[in-house]
């Protein structure tokens, strides 16, 4: 999986492919005056993906717990003190920052300290005026708002120093990189491409619980680290898809040395115009995400495989929910062919959302989906081409049906079960349509009776209507209905 990400990063680097960020939001900038001797205002501007280097922005770092010069706002006071101000204060103790540069940094920090209450109040007021759904970022601008921190060499050097110091905490020289397989002057275990593990807690690391030896878990050379970060950045922006309350990364991996197919995919996804055109050409989807590209990939030859990585964010860490490896484009084609058959039977578009209906929550009152494990098990089975246990499915189907029935959501539950069976009452009519139709007629006749009779018989009549032809749900009747003898 990681080697596939490295190849993507390598293609992006060698072909000079630019990645257009999807990040949007507002920047609240603490502006110092022209000579950086006083606090001037808190300005507001749109996030611009073309200015990432000027912001000193790094995806993920703005949300993590570590200090950062450009941070997503959670609580204004906390973000100011523990992120932005703390990062700038830390620049004062970097050994390579000295002389005039050190005095420059100290002057900025002094202004922030002297005006802390006023700054926090101004940031809070600006943030409160914005819609809650908007992402909000905090940073510092200098020289009356003309320059960002990234416009100064001293702060760019500080970013590099902090990144290097972090890497050196767990590194070794003259060892083999686990990605490229080559000996390197230096390898490190502090490669946060994916945060599957941490190296600061006992039990999470090799080397006798010593952080300095944690490089043995995942030794990566500097070159591969750079390519992995570029590859991760690309899949974060272009190969990251929604999946009914979950998210997955789609990771293509080449089986041959010819990278033309992968390069074509990356070029299309990197170009906004081509991506829009691709979305217009795609007519079939097996998920509810309008950005899904699986139909496009299904037409490719089996010279590559697709890996589906389902991740869950847990604070600053990431947890693998499911990894589906080595799915061939031909298998995706088979899934779409099966979808076409089901669509024709039910005369509507079938997707995994129909399955999710029964595998979301065991109780509607629960805040979070607690059936993700079972839903993902079904997804894995479908993509791998394995058989699903019928009794496993019916158990969850019946749970939803019972719940809807108890809550008197009769027509709602029948609409849901419509997606889960292929049973007929007549050669040209689905059993569900027949039962709900009879229930509707009975309800119509009952509406003409006095209220007392309606109240007494309503529940009973619905049960009778929805179960009167239950025998037609047997395999015997279904075979009889479509046998050549009739």
N, C-alpha and C positions, 0 to 999 in steps of 0.2 A: 504493500500500500504506500509506504513512504517513498519507495523508489519511483513509483508512478508520479507522486507529487514532485519529486526532484526533476523528473523528465519534463513535466509541465513547466517548472521554473526555468529549466535550461532552454526550452523553446522560447519562452517569453524573453529571456535575456539575449539569445543569439539572433532572434528575428526582430529584436527591438520592438516588441509588441507593447503598446501602452494599455494600461488597465484603467478604465474610467470608473471611479468610485461611485457606489450607489448611496453613499452617506449624505444625508441632508439634515439641516438643522440651523440653529442660530448661534452665532458666536458673541458672547458677552466679553468684551475686552476691557481690562483695567488700563486706562490710558494715562501715561505720564506726560508731563509738558515737554516743550522742545529741548530743554537741556537735561531732562530726566531728574529734575530736582524736586518736583512736587506732583501730587496726584491731581489729574485734570478732570476726568470723568469716566464713566463706564459707557462705552459705545456698543452699538448693536449692528451686526452685519450678517449676511447669509454665509453659510459654510460653502467654500469653493474648493472642489476636488483638485483644481489645478494648483492650489497653494499648500499642499500637504507638507512639502519640505520647509516652507516658510513658517508653518504652524509648529514644526517639530512633532508632527502628529504620527502616532504609530497605532494601528488598529489593535484594539484590546487593551493597550496600555492606558488609554483614556478612561477605561472602566475599572481597571484593576485597583488593588489597594496601594500599590507603590506610588511614590511621588511622581508627578509628570508636569511638564511645562504647558501642556494643553490637555484639559480634563473635562470629561462629561460631568455636568452638574447634577448632584443628587440633593444635597443640602448646601446652600451657598456658603455658609460659614465653614462647614466641614471640608468642602471642596477647596476653598481658598486656603485654609490653614494646613490641611494634611496632604494636599496635592501640589498646587501651584507654588505657594509660598515656601513650602518645605523643600521642593525641588530646587528653587532658586537659592535658598539658604545652603543647601548641600553643595552648590557650586563653589562656595567660599572655601571648602576644605579639600578641593581637588588640587593635587600637587602641581599639575601642569598649568593651573591658572594662577598667575602671579603678576606683580607689577601693576601697570595701568589697567590691565584686564580685571585684576582682583579689586582694585578701587572702584571700577565701573560697576561690578556686580554688587559690591557692598553698598554703593550709593542707591541702587535700585531697591535692595532689600530694606534699607533704612526708611525709604519713602513708604514702602508697603507696611512696615511695622508702625510707623508714626500715624498712618491713616487707616489702620485696620478697621475700626468701627464704622467709619464713613464709607469705606470700600464695600464692606459686607452689606451695609444698609442699601447702598446703590445697586449692588448685584441682586439682592433679594427683590427689590422693587421692580427692576427690569425683568427678572425671571417670572415674577408673579403676573406681569402684564402680558405674557406670552401664553398661547394655548398649552395646556398640559401635555398634549400629545407630541408637541415639538421637542426634538432633542436640543439640549442647550449645552454649550461648551464654554469653558472659562479659560482665558489666557491673559497675557500682558502685552501691551503694545507700547513702544517707546517713541521718543522724538515727536510728541504731539499726535501720535497715532499713525505716523508714516511708516513705521517699521515693526515687523513681528520679531520675536526672539530668534527665529531661524534665519533672519537676515544678518545675524552677527556670528562671526567665526568663533568667538569664545563660547557661545552656547551650543554651536554645532559640535565643537570639540568636547564639551561636557557630556553631550548625548553619547558620543562614541566612547568616551572614557567609562561612563556608567555601564554601558552595554558590555564593554570588554572586562570590567571588574567583575560583573556578574558571571560571565563565562569562566573567568579564571578561578572562581571558587571551587569548581569541580572540573579539573582539566589534567591532562598528562601529555607528555611529549613522546614522539617516536612510536606511536601506536597505530593500529589499523582502524580506519573509519568504517563504521557499520553500514554506511550507505553505498559508498563507492568501492570499498574493499581495498583501498590503497593506504600505504603507510603515510602518515602525515607528521609534520613537525609538531602539531598540536591537535588534540581532540578534546572535546568538552561534552559533559552530560547536561549542560544548561542550554539545551536547544528547545525552546518553548514553541515548537510548531503546533503540537497538540498537547494539552495539559492533562495527559492520562495519569500522571503520577507526579508527586512532589519529592524534593530531595531534602526537605528540612524536617521530616517527621520519621521517627524510628519505625521500621517495618516497611517503608516505602523504597528503600534504597539498598544497593549491594555494598560490599566493602565494610562489613562490621558496623553498620549504622554511622559511618563517617562521611559527612558531606563531601569531603575532599576526594573520596574514592567513588563517588556516585557516577562518575563518567563511565564506569564499567557497565552500567545499565544500558546506556545508549550513546556510545562514543561517536561523535560527528566532527568532521574536519571543518574549518572555516568556510571553504568553498561550497561544500554541500549544505552547510547551515544557511548560507545566503540564498542558494537555489531553493531550498525547502521553504524559506520564508516567502520568496516570490511566488512559488507554487501555491502555498497556503493562501496568500493574498488573492490570487486569481480565483481559486475555488470558493473562497469566501464571497467574492463578488459575483461570479458568473456560474458557478456549479453548485449553488446552495439553494435547495428547493423546499417548499412547504409540503407537508404530508399530514393533513388532518390533525392539527395540534402538535405535530412533531416536525422535525426538520431532518433532511438528509443531504449529504454531500455525494455527488456523482463523480467518481474518479475513473476515467478511462485509462487502461493500461495496454500498451502495445505487446503483441506476441511475436512480432517480427521486427527486424531492424529498420524497416521503412516507416518513417515518421510522418508521411504525407497525410494520412487520414487524421491523425491527432492534430497535426498542424492546421488542417482545414477546419476542424472543430473549434480550435482555439481562436483562429482568425475570425470565424463567424461570430463567436461569442464576444470577442473583443471589440467588434465594430457595432456600434449602436444601430446604425442603419440596417446592417445585415441581420441583426438580432430581431428587429421589428419585422423585417420581411419574412424571416423564418417563422416567427409567431403567427404571421398571417397564413403561411403555407400549411402549418400543422392543423389538421382538422380533428384528430382523435387524441384523447388524453385518458390516462388511467388514474389520474389524480385530479384534484380541483385546482391545482396551481397553473395559472395561465402561462407561466414561463417554462413549463415542462417541455423537454426536448426529446423524449424517448422515442416518439414516432420517427423523428429525423434520424436518430441513431440506429433504429431498427433496420434501416435500408442499407447499412454498412455491411461490408463483408466481415467474416469472422477472423479478421487480422488483429482484433483488439478485444479485450473483455472489459466489462463494466463492473465496478465495485460500488456498492451502496453503503455508505457509512452514516448510520443514525446516531447523532450525538445529543446529549442533554447537558445544558450549562448548569453547573452547580457552583454558584458564587464565582471564584476565579479558576475553578477546575472544570474539566470536561469529562463526562462519563459516556462510555460506549454502550448504547442500548442494543445495537445490532450491527454486524458487519456482514453483508452479503457479497461474497467474492466470486469473481470469474463467471459473470453472466454474459453469455455471448449475444451479439445482436440478433442471431437467429432465434434465440429464446425469447427476446423481446418481440420479434415478429410473431412467434407462436402465441404469445399472450394477446397481442392485438387481433390476431385471427380469431381467437376464442372470444374476445370482446365483441367482434363483429357478429358472431353467431348469436351471442346472448342479446345484443342490441336488436337484432332482427326478430328474435322471439318475443321480446317484451316491448318492442317499438319505442325504445328510449335508450339514452346513453348510459351504459353501466360503467362504474368505476369503483375504486376501493372505498369511496365514501359510503356506498351501499353496505359494505361489510362493516365499516366503522360504526354504523348505526347500532349494531349489536355488540360491539367490542370497544366501548368508550368508558362508561361508568357502570359499576355494579349497582349503584344507587344514585338517582338523579340529584339527591341533596348533597352529594360529595362535591367538594370544590374542584378537585383535580381528577383527571382520568386515571383510574386505577386498573384498567384492563389493557394498558399499553403492551404489556408482555405478551398477552395472548394475540393481540392484533398483529404485532410484529412477527410472531410465530407463523401466522397465516401468510403474511407478506413474504417471509423467507421461503415458506413451502411453495408458494406460487412461482416465485422467481427461480427456484431450484427445480421445478417440475416434479415435485413429489406429490403423493396423494394425501388429501386431508381426511381425517377421521370424521365420519358423518355424525357420530354420537357427540363428538366434541363440539361441532357446530350447533347441533340442535339444542344442546344444553343452554347455550347462551341465547339462541333465538327464543326459546321458551321463556327465559327469564324476562326478556323485554316484552314479550307478548302478555305474560301474566301481569307484569307491572302496568302496562297500558290498559289491560282489561279491568283490573282492580280500580284504576283511576278513571274508568269509563271513557277512555280514549279509544273507542271501538274503531272508528274510521281511521284514526291515526295509526293504530297498531296494524290494521289490515293493509294500509298503504305501505308500511314498513315490511310486512311479510310478503307483499307482492314482489319485492326485490329478491326474496330468498328462496322461492320455490319455482318449479316449472310444472305445476299441476293444472289439469284441465277438467272442467265439469262437462263440457261439450267439445267437439272437435275444434271449434273456432272460438271458444271462450275459456278464459282462465278461471279456475275454481274460485279465486279470491274475488274476481269481478262478479261472479254469479252470487256468492254469499253476501257481499256488501249490497248488491242490487236487491236481493230478497229482503235484507234488513231494512233498506230504504223504503221499500214498498210497505212492509209491515208497519214501519214507523208512520208512514203516510195514512194508512188505514186507522191506526190507533189514535192519530191526532183528531179524528172525527168523534171520538168517544168522550164521555164526561171526564173531568179532571181526576176524579177519584179512581176511575178505572185505569186511566193513563198512568197514574202514579203507582198503582198496584202491579200493573202488567208490563210496564216499560222495560224493566230489567230482564224479566223472564222472556219476553218476546224477542229481545235482541239475542239472548243466548240461544233460543230455538232457531232463529234465522241464521245465525252465524255457524251453527253446528249441524243443521238439518241434513246436509250432504257430506258429512265428514267421512263417510265410507268411500267417497270418491278420491280421497287422498291416499288410498292404498295402491301399491304397485300392481295388484291384480286388476283393479278397475282401469288404471292408466293403460295397461297392456291391452285390455279388452276394447277400450275406446278407440285405439288406433290399430287394431288388428285388421288384417285384410279380409276377414270373414264378415265384417260389419258393413 
